[in-house]
């Protein structure tokens, strides 16, 4: 009987302690749904064992690539059959800055089965874009799009940020506006990219 009493007391203490944790603390979000930034080592550990096509993207993580529409189309062809999440951003965009850690964490958690790509649209210079990318290490590359021509073509929007989800069959869903938590972005990946 004493053991049962101790077990009940321990369960009550655990329940109280868990109720005091910040919202989302178990999923990497701290405080009011704000995610905690990962280090490069933490990101690499989460992405270990990725299929070769995704490992190739991870090897370009945080890079600012050139190319335009032709190179972009070739990249999407290489990812055919995989779910793809595209984030259109710019270094001067406040909401883009706020959602950067959300994308970092979710791309690290989903990157073994979902491809992530960025489009840096409308940035006045590559140096500002590179500084932005250096502030939060990402596991995927972004394409430099000074004119916003590629960004508008992919997202059907002249606003920032915009996220586009492609499922494995190539169907497209567009979400305008920032993601404030990992839970929100993961929900939309399940709904629009992986169909779960």
Secondary structure, 3 states (H helix, E strand, C coil): CHHHHHHHHHHHHHHHHHHCCCCCHHHCEECCCEECCCCHHHHHHHHCCCCHHHHHHHHCCCCEECCHHHHHHHHHHHCCCCEEEEEEECCCCHHHHHHHHHHHHHHHHHCCCEEEEEEEECCCCHHHHHHHHHHCCCCCCEEEECCCHHHHHHHCCCCCCEEEEECCCCCEEEEECCCCCHHHHHHHHHHHHHCC
